[in-house]
Amino acid sequence: MGVEPGDRIVLLIPVGIDLYIGATATLLDPAADIQNILTRYPVDGLMGVPKRTRSG
């Protein structure tokens, strides 16, 4: 199983990152009703990066 051209993928990655994988990105506002959006527009996968924590 992998990402293929035309797949709808949720990206939980900072928007400034350079990204090109040939799939359709669905960018969501964190304040949005994400459950409702994903119910209306099902996705084929999810990508994310770990949240960074500040030390000290």
Backbone as JSON, one array per atom type, in Angstrom:
{
  "sequence": "MGVEPGDRIVLLIPVGIDLYIGATATLLDPAADIQNILTRYPVDGLMGVPKRTRSG",
  "N": [[0.86, -1.18, 0.0], [0.63, 2.17, -0.88], [1.15, 5.71, -1.56], [-0.51, 7.07, -4.31], [-0.67, 8.73, -7.54], [-3.32, 11.04, -7.69], [-4.55, 10.18, -5.33], [-6.23, 11.23, -2.36], [-4.88, 12.91, 0.24], [-4.34, 13.66, 3.67], [-2.33, 16.13, 5.0], [-0.29, 16.64, 7.67], [1.71, 18.64, 8.09], [4.05, 21.3, 8.35], [3.14, 24.13, 6.39], [5.09, 25.5, 4.9], [6.93, 23.66, 3.97], [8.7, 22.05, 1.31], [7.01, 20.07, -0.95], [6.25, 17.41, -2.99], [4.5, 14.9, -4.3], [2.81, 13.93, -6.18], [0.21, 13.36, -5.47], [-3.09, 14.5, -4.45], [-3.24, 17.19, -2.31], [-4.94, 17.81, 0.73], [-5.53, 20.44, 2.59], [-6.1, 21.34, 5.88], [-7.59, 23.63, 8.13], [-6.57, 23.88, 11.45], [-8.52, 24.72, 13.27], [-10.89, 24.0, 12.13], [-13.87, 21.98, 11.63], [-12.84, 19.08, 11.61], [-13.63, 16.36, 11.57], [-16.16, 16.49, 10.31], [-15.4, 17.48, 7.78], [-13.73, 15.39, 6.84], [-15.62, 13.37, 6.73], [-17.29, 14.26, 4.71], [-15.46, 14.46, 2.61], [-13.78, 11.93, 2.0], [-10.52, 10.56, 2.64], [-7.52, 8.98, 1.31], [-5.29, 8.48, 2.75], [-2.97, 9.5, 5.36], [-0.55, 11.86, 6.32], [2.03, 12.94, 8.45], [4.07, 14.88, 10.76], [6.06, 14.58, 13.71], [5.15, 16.52, 16.58], [7.1, 19.21, 17.58], [8.8, 19.78, 20.63], [9.64, 22.24, 23.0], [12.7, 22.45, 24.66], [13.7, 22.88, 28.05]],
  "CA": [[0.0, 0.0, 0.0], [1.41, 3.4, -0.95], [0.47, 6.88, -2.11], [-0.52, 7.04, -5.77], [-1.22, 9.94, -8.14], [-4.77, 11.16, -7.59], [-5.01, 9.89, -3.98], [-6.49, 12.39, -1.51], [-4.08, 12.68, 1.44], [-4.28, 14.73, 4.66], [-0.95, 16.42, 5.37], [-0.11, 17.33, 8.95], [3.08, 19.08, 7.91], [4.08, 22.75, 8.17], [2.84, 24.48, 5.01], [6.27, 26.0, 4.23], [7.8, 22.57, 3.52], [8.6, 21.69, -0.1], [6.4, 18.75, -1.0], [5.67, 17.0, -4.27], [4.41, 13.43, -4.39], [1.88, 13.58, -7.24], [-1.14, 13.15, -4.93], [-3.82, 15.74, -4.17], [-3.16, 17.57, -0.89], [-6.1, 18.43, 1.36], [-5.0, 21.2, 3.73], [-7.18, 21.66, 6.81], [-7.35, 24.57, 9.21], [-6.72, 23.14, 12.71], [-9.73, 25.14, 13.98], [-12.05, 23.53, 11.38], [-14.54, 20.75, 12.06], [-12.11, 18.11, 10.8], [-14.44, 15.15, 11.41], [-17.17, 16.77, 9.3], [-14.72, 17.59, 6.48], [-13.3, 14.07, 6.41], [-16.82, 12.6, 6.41], [-17.75, 14.73, 3.4], [-14.41, 14.26, 1.61], [-12.91, 10.86, 2.51], [-9.13, 10.57, 2.16], [-6.91, 7.67, 1.11], [-4.14, 8.32, 3.64], [-2.64, 10.61, 6.25], [0.88, 12.04, 6.55], [2.27, 13.93, 9.49], [5.37, 14.91, 11.39], [5.88, 14.73, 15.16], [5.15, 17.87, 17.12], [8.34, 19.52, 18.29], [8.63, 20.37, 21.95], [10.76, 23.11, 23.41], [13.38, 21.96, 25.87], [14.1, 23.9, 29.0]],
  "C": [[0.89, 1.23, 0.0], [0.56, 4.52, -1.51], [0.61, 6.84, -3.62], [-1.06, 8.35, -6.31], [-2.74, 9.93, -8.1], [-5.33, 10.81, -6.22], [-5.24, 11.2, -3.23], [-5.86, 12.09, -0.16], [-4.18, 13.88, 2.38], [-2.83, 14.9, 5.07], [-0.92, 17.19, 6.68], [1.35, 17.76, 9.01], [3.07, 20.6, 7.79], [3.97, 23.13, 6.69], [4.07, 24.94, 4.24], [7.17, 24.91, 3.66], [7.61, 22.32, 2.03], [8.09, 20.26, -0.18], [5.86, 18.5, -2.4], [5.67, 15.49, -4.34], [3.45, 12.99, -5.47], [0.47, 13.27, -6.77], [-1.8, 14.5, -4.72], [-3.77, 16.02, -2.68], [-4.47, 18.2, -0.44], [-5.59, 19.12, 2.62], [-6.16, 21.66, 4.59], [-6.72, 22.68, 7.85], [-7.54, 23.82, 10.52], [-7.97, 23.52, 13.5], [-11.01, 24.63, 13.3], [-12.65, 22.29, 12.03], [-13.98, 19.61, 11.2], [-12.93, 16.84, 10.57], [-15.49, 15.34, 10.33], [-16.54, 16.83, 7.9], [-14.33, 16.22, 5.97], [-14.46, 13.13, 6.12], [-17.31, 12.96, 5.01], [-16.76, 14.42, 2.29], [-13.44, 13.21, 2.12], [-11.52, 10.92, 1.87], [-8.61, 9.14, 2.05], [-5.72, 7.44, 2.04], [-3.93, 9.57, 4.47], [-1.12, 10.66, 6.4], [1.06, 13.11, 7.61], [3.7, 13.88, 9.98], [5.15, 15.08, 12.88], [5.91, 16.2, 15.57], [6.46, 18.09, 17.86], [8.02, 20.14, 19.64], [9.86, 21.21, 22.25], [11.39, 22.54, 24.66], [13.71, 23.13, 26.77], [12.97, 24.51, 29.67]]
}
